[in-house]
Amino acid sequence: MTGCIVGWAHTPFGRLDGETVESLIVKAATGALADAGVQPSDVDEIVLGHFNAGFSAQDFTASLVLQASPDLRFKRALRVENACATGSAAVHQGLKAIAAGSARIVLVVGVEQMTTTPGPEIGRNLLKASYVREEADIEGGFAGIGNPFAQIRKDLGYEFCRNVSDKNPFVAGPLKRTDCSLVSDGAAAVVLADVPTALQLDKAIAFRATAHVSDFLPMSKRDILKFEGCTEAWKRALSDAGITLGDLSLVETHDCFTIAELIEYEAMGLVPEGQGARAVKEGWTQKDGKLPVNPSGGLKAKGHPIGATGVSMHALCSMQLTGTAGDIQVPGANLAGIFNMGGAAVANYVSVLERIK
């Protein structure tokens, strides 16, 4: 247990007209510091998660976090990127600075602005996270409720989501538009602190365990029906935490596509291989089920601004563990698991969180 989340902030996700990457960063950073009760002058390091890949004309964005306060000037800041797992990469990088003893307090921000980019260009940008030599020409590429921050906040209905229509066309193979995560703008931020510092603040969400596993980028070198990197990351994190999957109160998992979430159920060990749909049919993943999954709505309802997603997962799980998640609260939540992946289970990050204050 090397670090804790002591504050967080979250902008709405969606088409945020009038916002910029800079304004989103500033809002999230300012909000997280205020929530933590930490002065900007006390921050030792800043880590920004920003995929970009052509979405923003402004690159070299780590230093934009300094715009949140003059007192952040001269703080060391860096940007990290690991495809769709960029947000968790930023969180884990901040934890490493604390574990190394080089930082006591770290400000982590995740951001993306995607909706200002034309549709075809969005697809090309996202495909940069696949193995371009072999996969760039695959049609459709990767596949092409109650949460106040979510992009979609209404039930579209089973029949609408199940059937093909003008508003719900096929994107790739059997996947329809409603099977795919959303194109989104948004930001989230968390403040990390070492344990002694965290215990002096108002709240402390400890990392019981973390794991980061990387797998081959080319899908030709792997079984595409298995997320073996996901399996290994969960195995390591649960072992380090000294718990089983069944001990978790909830999981926020990377449901970029419907099929990805079902495969993740199998990879994390919730159901045997090939039985992912069983967890849904038997109600296991509902808010009152044996393992609530994505009470936030997940990427398909909440939205998926690439660099912000992993930070958002950590912020929302912190809300769950402090009983401040509002309409999406899982009653009595005391242990939360997070799985955030980049590419098709290439970069795999798991965090296990628990409240210690």
N, C-alpha and C positions, 0 to 999 in steps of 0.2 A: 504494500500500500504506500505509494510514493507521492501521490497528489490527490487533490480534491477539487471538485467544482464548487465554487463559492458564490457564483452569480451568473446570470444569463439574461439574454434578450433575444427577441425574435420579431422580425418584420413580417407582415403578411406576405404570402407567396402568391404570385399570379402575374398578370400583365400590369405592371406598376408604371403607368404613364407619368412623366414628369420626374421620375427618379433616375439617378445615374449610379454607376458602380460606386463612385465616391460618396454620394449621399446615403446609399444603403449601408456602406461600411461605417460611416460616421454615426448613423442612427443606432446600429447594432452595438458598436463599441461603446458609445456613450451610455446606452441603456444597460449594458452588462456591468460596467463599472459602477453605475449608480445602484444597481440591484445588489451588487456584492458589498457595497459600502467601502470600496477601495478608491483611493485617490489616484488619478493618472500618474502622479509623481512617484507612486510606490510600485509601478509596473517595472519589471526588470527586462522583460522580453515580449515581443509581439510576433505572432505567427498568423499569417493570412493564408487561407485556403481559397484559391481562385484558379479554376481550370482554364478559363478564357478560350484558348484554341481558335481565336478569331472572332469571338462574340463581342469583345470590347476593343475599340480603337486604342484605348489607353492600356499599355502594358506596364510592367515594372510597378505593380500596384501595391506592394507591401507598404511602401512609404505613405500611401494615402491614409492609412490608419492614424497617422500622426495628426491628420486634420481634425480628429475628434477633440483634441486639447493641445494648447501650447505646451503643457507640461509633459507631453509625450515626445517632444523634440529631443533628439539625441538618444532616444531609446533604440536598442538594436531591434530591427524588424526584418523578417524574411518571409518569402512566399513559398508555399509548397504546392505540388500538384501530383495527383495520382489518379487521374481519370475521375470516374464517378465516386471514388472513395477519397477525394481530395479533402473533404471536411474532416473525416476521421484521421487522415494523415496529419492534418494540422493539429488536432487535439493530441494525438499521440506524440508528435514532435514537441509540443509544449510540456508534456509529462516527462519526456526525456531530459529536457533542460532542468526541470525540478529535480529529477532523480540524480542528475550529474552534479547537483549542488551549485550550478551556475545561475540559477534563478530561484527566487522565492515566490514571485507572483508573475504569471504569464497571461497575457490577453490574447485570446484566440478568436479570430473572426473568419467566417466563411461567407462567400458572396458569389453571385452570378447574375448577369443581366442577359437574357436570351431572347426576349420577345421583340427586340428592335432589329433582329437579324432575319432576313427573308427565309422562308421555309426550306427551300432546297439547300441553302447555305448552312442552315442548322444541321441538316442531315450530314453534310460533308464534314462539318466540324466535329460532330459526335463520332463519326466513323474513324477519325484519327486515333481513337482509343481502341480500335481493333487492329489486327495484323494486316496492314494495308496491302502488303505484297500478295496475299492470298484472298483477302476477304473484302476488298474495297468494291468489287463489282457484284457482290451478292445483293439481289433485289430486296429492298427493305432494310438492309443493314442489320443492326442489332435486333430489329423487329419493327425500325422506324417508329367524415360526417360529424359535425359538432365542434370541430376544431376551429377556433376563430382566426387562426393563421392560414387555414387551408384555402387552396385555390377553388376546389369544388366542394360546396357545403350543402348539397342536396342529394337525395337518393335518386339516381337515374332510372332505377327499376331493373329488375332481372331481365324482363323481356327485351328492353331496349339494349342492354349490354350484351345479351346472348345472341341477338339477331343482327344480320348485316342490313344496313340502311344507308341512305345518302349521308346522314349525320354520323353514322358508325360504320364506315367502310373497312374492308380488309386493308391492312398495312403490310403484312408479310405472312404468307402461309395462312394458318388458321387464326392469327392474331388480328383483332379488330382495333379500332382507335381506342375503345374503352379498355382494352387489355394493356395499353401502353401508358407509361408515365408522361406527365405533362411538360410542356415547354414553359418555363417559369422564370420570373425575376424574384430575387429575395436575398435576405441576409440573416444570419444568426451569429451570436457570439457567446462565449463562455469565458469566465475568469477562473484560472487555475491557481491553486496555492499549495504549498507544502502543508503537511498535516498539522504541525504546531501552529502555523499561521491561520489555517482554516478553522481550527478549534477556537480561535479568538474572535471569529466573525459570527454572523448571525446564523449561518447554515453551512453545512459541509456534506457534500455528496462524494464519497470516496470511491476510487477505482479498486474494486476487489481484485480485478485481474484485467489484463489487456493481452491481445494477441494480434500479430500481423503476419500473414502468410502470403507469399507470392507464388503464382503458378505460371506455366508457359503461356505466352501471348497467343501463338497460333492455335486455333481450335483443332487443327489437323493433328496436333500432338497430344490431344486429350480426348476423353469420352465426353461429348457435349451434353449427354444426358445426366452427367454427374458433376456436381460442384465440389470436386475433391479438395480444393483449397479452402472452401467454406467449412467442410467437415473437419479438416485439420485445425483451422483457426478456433472453431468451437471446442474441439477436443482439448486443445492447449489451454484455452481460457478457463473452461470449466474445471480442469484438473488443477490449475494454479489457484483458482478460487476455492477449491475444496468442496464443490457442490455438484449437483446433477442438474440437467435441464429442468426437471420437475420442481426444483427449488425456486425457480424464477417466478416472479409475480406477473411479468409481462416481457414481451420482446418487441423491439422496433427492428424490422428487417427490411432489406433493400428490395422492394417489390417493383422493380423497374418495368417488369412485364408480368402478366398473370402466371405464365409458365415458370418464371424465375422464382416467384414466391413458393410455388408448389415444390420445385426442386429443392429450395432452401429448407422446407419442412423436412424433407428426406435427409438432406445433408447435415442438419443440426441434430438429427436423431429423434425427432418428434414422431415420425412414422417410418415404417420400413421402406426400402427402395421401391419405387413404382406405386406408392400408395399416398402420394401427396394430397390428392383430392379428398381422401378419407377424413383428414383433419378438418376440412371445411364442412363436408356433409354431416359430420357428427358433432359439429358445433364446438370443437375443441378450442378454436382460435377466436371465438367471440369474447366480448368483454367479461362475460360471466362463465367462460369456458375453462378448461383445465390449464391452458396456457394462452392468455390473451395476446394476440399479435396485431400490431399496428393500430392501437386505439386512436392514433393521430389521423388515421385515414391512409397512411402510407404514401408512397410517392405518386400513386395513381390518383389520389384525391387531394393530398396536401400540396403536391407539386414537387418538382425536382430541379431546382436551380443548382447545377452541378456542384459548385464549390461550397454551397451552403448546406447541402443535404446532411452530411455527417455531423456537422456542428448542431444542426437542428435536432437530429436524433438525440444527441447528448443533452441539449437544453430541455426537450420535451420529456425525456426520461427523468431528468432532475425535477421537473414539475410534478411528475407522477409520484416520485419518492418523497416530496414535501407536501403532498396532498393539495396542490394548487393547480391541478390540470383542468378544473372546471367540469364541463359536460363530458369530457373524454376521460375523466378520472377512473382508474381501476381501484376499487375499494381495497384498502389495506395494503397497497403496494409497498414492498420493502426491499426487493431485489429486482433489478432490471437488466436485461440483456440487449445488446445492440449488435447488429450485423450490417456492415456497409461495405459494398464491393465496387471495384473499378473494373470495367470491361466485363467479359463473361466469366466472372469468378477468377480473375487474374490477380487483382489486389484485394485481399480479404482481411477486414479488420473486425475484431470482436472486442467489445468492452462489457464488463460486468460492474454495475454500479450499486452502491448501497448507501443509505443515509447514516452518518455517524454523529450528526448534530442537527 
